[in-house]
Amino acid sequence: MREIFNRLEDNGEVVIEVNVEATDAKEMNPWLFSIFVKYDSLDETKEGYEEFLETKEALIIALEHQDRAIYVGTRVIDGWNEFYFYAYDSKKLDSIASKILTPSNYVYESNVVRDTKWGFYETQLFPTELEFCHIQSAKIIFLLQEEEEDLTIQRDVEHYVAFDTPTQKNRFVNTLDLDGFTFKDDISSEEFEHGVALVKKHDVTEVEVKKVVDELFAKVKENLGYYEGWSTTLVKQEDN
């Protein structure tokens, strides 16, 4: 399954697409094969955009089917698309990529190194716990947009946190000092037993949600807990 998120690094913002289930093939694929292709794939209005996406998928299919490589992700920055694969054998990778990319006249570079522990995947591609939270937020916001919601309207938003012990949970609730957050209820599920629902009124634009989640996530981590996401209702439903 592929997930997409943004990460701020020293050299700018990077858009990352990652195959979060790729580690199933970790032990069998010790070679990291990277291909850097010059193309601004973030500009959907650019001429040849659809053709570039087709070329990307053709490259993934060719390497996965012909050489038992597995696609683990893409990093996009400064007009370069960095495609990454882990492969069983390093010998045929470049020739396979060349057959796909050369006829399309893309400027590209490739490299292969041994990375048996998949260090690059874990540090440069795989989302952090907080980045996973933002990925889930983006999915909720997308669903709200599909319902033609006005994201700038403030509404009650429930945020869920969990702890390993009831003592940790109670300490967090009793010392809650986050601006605008109020305790709503104790919650539990198959994943966690000692959970809490908090409520805060705010809009659900990407910028505001990121700000709120970052703040709550940091506070929850200080208290050895886990941030479990958020939910809200449609403004149209609240008005009825």
SULUR-V114810 format. One record per residue. N is the residue number from 1. RES is the residue in one letter. SS is DSSP state (H for helix, E for strand, L for the rest). PHI is phi in degrees with one decimal (* if undefined). D_CENTER is the distance of its C-alpha to the mean C-alpha in Angstrom with 2 decimals. Layout:
N;RES;SS;PHI;D_CENTER  N;RES;SS;PHI;D_CENTER
This chain:
1;M;L;*;10.88  2;R;E;-98.3;8.41  3;E;E;-124.0;4.87  4;I;E;-123.1;4.55  5;F;E;-155.2;3.98  6;N;E;-105.5;7.24  7;R;E;-136.4;8.96  8;L;E;-89.6;12.68  9;E;E;-121.4;14.94  10;D;L;-60.1;18.74  11;N;L;-95.6;19.15  12;G;E;123.9;17.03  13;E;E;-82.7;13.65  14;V;E;-113.5;11.54  15;V;E;-94.9;9.27  16;I;E;-118.3;7.23  17;E;E;-111.1;7.14  18;V;E;-130.1;7.14  19;N;E;-86.9;9.56  20;V;L;-74.9;8.77  21;E;L;-105.4;12.47  22;A;H;-68.3;14.00  23;T;H;-66.6;15.81  24;D;H;-59.2;18.39  25;A;H;-105.9;20.16  26;K;H;-58.2;19.97  27;E;H;-68.1;23.70  28;M;H;-93.0;24.92  29;N;L;-129.8;23.03  30;P;L;-89.4;23.85  31;W;E;-100.9;23.73  32;L;E;-93.5;20.83  33;F;E;-109.7;21.52  34;S;E;-118.0;20.00  35;I;E;-131.1;20.95  36;F;E;-103.8;20.76  37;V;E;-115.1;21.63  38;K;E;-81.1;22.91  39;Y;L;-173.3;21.69  40;D;L;-84.4;19.97  41;S;L;-76.6;17.57  42;L;L;-82.6;16.14  43;D;L;-96.4;19.63  44;E;L;-70.0;20.02  45;T;L;-88.1;23.69  46;K;L;-69.4;24.51  47;E;L;-60.1;27.13  48;G;L;86.7;25.98  49;Y;H;-60.2;22.35  50;E;H;-64.1;22.71  51;E;H;-63.2;24.64  52;F;H;-64.1;21.97  53;L;H;-62.1;19.39  54;E;H;-65.0;22.18  55;T;H;-64.8;22.93  56;K;H;-58.2;19.40  57;E;H;-67.0;19.52  58;A;H;-64.3;23.09  59;L;H;-64.4;22.19  60;I;H;-62.1;19.65  61;I;H;-62.5;22.30  62;A;H;-62.3;25.09  63;L;H;-71.2;23.63  64;E;H;-71.3;22.45  65;H;H;-84.4;25.75  66;Q;H;-89.6;28.22  67;D;H;-134.8;27.20  68;R;L;56.7;25.10  69;A;L;-80.2;22.12  70;I;E;-127.8;18.58  71;Y;E;-74.2;15.80  72;V;E;-112.8;12.86  73;G;E;159.7;10.92  74;T;E;-134.5;11.66  75;R;E;-117.1;11.75  76;V;E;-117.2;13.50  77;I;E;-156.7;15.81  78;D;L;52.7;19.42  79;G;L;79.5;20.01  80;W;E;-112.2;19.12  81;N;E;-105.0;16.78  82;E;E;-101.5;16.31  83;F;E;-94.7;16.10  84;Y;E;-127.2;16.02  85;F;E;-135.8;17.87  86;Y;E;-112.9;19.54  87;A;E;-127.1;23.07  88;Y;L;-71.1;26.12  89;D;L;-136.5;28.47  90;S;L;-97.6;28.19  91;K;L;-70.1;31.37  92;K;L;-101.0;30.56  93;L;H;-60.8;27.04  94;D;H;-66.1;28.20  95;S;H;-67.0;30.90  96;I;H;-65.8;28.60  97;A;H;-63.9;26.21  98;S;H;-63.5;29.32  99;K;H;-64.3;30.66  100;I;H;-85.7;27.62  101;L;H;-89.6;27.08  102;T;H;-60.8;30.68  103;P;H;-62.8;32.10  104;S;H;-85.9;29.43  105;N;L;63.9;30.56  106;Y;L;-81.8;27.17  107;V;L;-78.2;27.45  108;Y;E;-149.6;25.52  109;E;E;-132.3;25.67  110;S;E;-140.6;24.82  111;N;E;-156.3;24.98  112;V;E;-136.7;25.01  113;V;E;-138.0;25.06  114;R;E;-85.5;25.40  115;D;L;-142.9;22.46  116;T;L;-64.6;23.54  117;K;L;-92.9;21.29  118;W;L;55.4;18.09  119;G;H;-63.5;17.76  120;F;H;-64.5;15.97  121;Y;H;-58.8;13.19  122;E;H;-72.2;12.87  123;T;H;-98.2;13.23  124;Q;H;-107.9;11.90  125;L;H;-121.0;9.02  126;F;L;-70.2;7.81  127;P;L;-67.3;5.55  128;T;L;-74.3;8.37  129;E;H;-59.4;9.57  130;L;H;-67.8;9.31  131;E;H;-64.0;5.74  132;F;H;-60.9;5.40  133;C;H;-60.9;8.18  134;H;H;-70.1;7.01  135;I;H;-62.5;4.64  136;Q;H;-65.8;8.04  137;S;H;-60.7;10.00  138;A;H;-61.5;9.12  139;K;H;-67.9;10.31  140;I;H;-65.8;13.35  141;I;H;-61.5;14.17  142;F;H;-60.3;14.17  143;L;H;-64.9;16.57  144;L;H;-65.0;18.66  145;Q;H;-65.3;19.01  146;E;H;-62.7;20.14  147;E;L;-87.1;22.79  148;E;L;59.6;23.83  149;E;L;-74.5;23.29  150;D;L;-85.4;24.14  151;L;L;-67.9;21.14  152;T;L;-81.6;23.44  153;I;L;-78.9;25.71  154;Q;L;-71.2;25.50  155;R;E;-153.6;25.48  156;D;E;-67.9;25.25  157;V;E;-121.8;21.73  158;E;E;-91.3;21.52  159;H;E;-118.1;19.21  160;Y;E;-116.0;19.31  161;V;E;-131.2;19.73  162;A;E;-140.2;21.22  163;F;E;-138.8;23.46  164;D;L;-77.3;25.16  165;T;L;-133.0;28.63  166;P;H;-65.4;30.50  167;T;H;-63.3;31.83  168;Q;H;-62.3;28.45  169;K;H;-62.5;27.65  170;N;H;-64.3;31.08  171;R;H;-62.4;30.97  172;F;H;-62.8;27.73  173;V;H;-66.0;29.24  174;N;H;-71.8;32.61  175;T;L;-112.2;31.38  176;L;L;-59.7;28.78  177;D;L;-133.7;29.14  178;L;L;-84.1;26.08  179;D;L;-60.3;27.34  180;G;L;89.0;27.33  181;F;L;-87.9;25.98  182;T;E;-130.9;28.44  183;F;E;-73.0;28.63  184;K;E;-109.6;28.79  185;D;E;-165.3;29.03  186;D;E;-80.5;28.49  187;I;E;-137.6;26.19  188;S;L;-152.2;25.53  189;S;L;-154.7;23.91  190;E;L;-66.2;23.78  191;E;L;-81.5;20.83  192;F;L;-147.5;22.56  193;E;L;-99.6;26.13  194;H;E;-108.8;26.28  195;G;E;-114.0;24.05  196;V;E;-139.3;24.63  197;A;E;-103.5;23.92  198;L;E;-112.5;24.11  199;V;E;-124.0;24.77  200;K;E;-143.2;24.38  201;K;E;-90.2;25.41  202;H;E;-161.7;23.14  203;D;L;-78.0;21.79  204;V;L;-120.5;18.39  205;T;L;-70.6;17.54  206;E;H;-56.8;14.12  207;V;H;-64.5;15.96  208;E;H;-68.6;17.87  209;V;H;-61.3;15.26  210;K;H;-60.7;13.21  211;K;H;-61.5;16.63  212;V;H;-65.5;17.68  213;V;H;-64.2;14.68  214;D;H;-57.9;14.88  215;E;H;-64.5;18.59  216;L;H;-68.5;18.65  217;F;H;-57.3;16.09  218;A;H;-62.4;18.34  219;K;H;-66.8;21.43  220;V;H;-64.3;20.37  221;K;H;-64.4;19.56  222;E;H;-60.6;23.01  223;N;L;-102.5;24.45  224;L;L;62.7;22.78  225;G;L;-110.5;20.83  226;Y;E;-133.4;17.43  227;Y;E;-85.2;15.58  228;E;E;-111.5;15.16  229;G;E;110.7;14.00  230;W;E;-146.4;16.27  231;S;E;-153.2;18.36  232;T;E;-156.9;21.12  233;T;L;-107.2;23.83  234;L;L;-69.9;24.70  235;V;H;-59.6;27.11  236;K;H;-61.1;29.45  237;Q;H;-70.7;29.68  238;E;H;-66.0;30.41  239;D;H;-74.5;33.21  240;N;L;-78.4;34.88
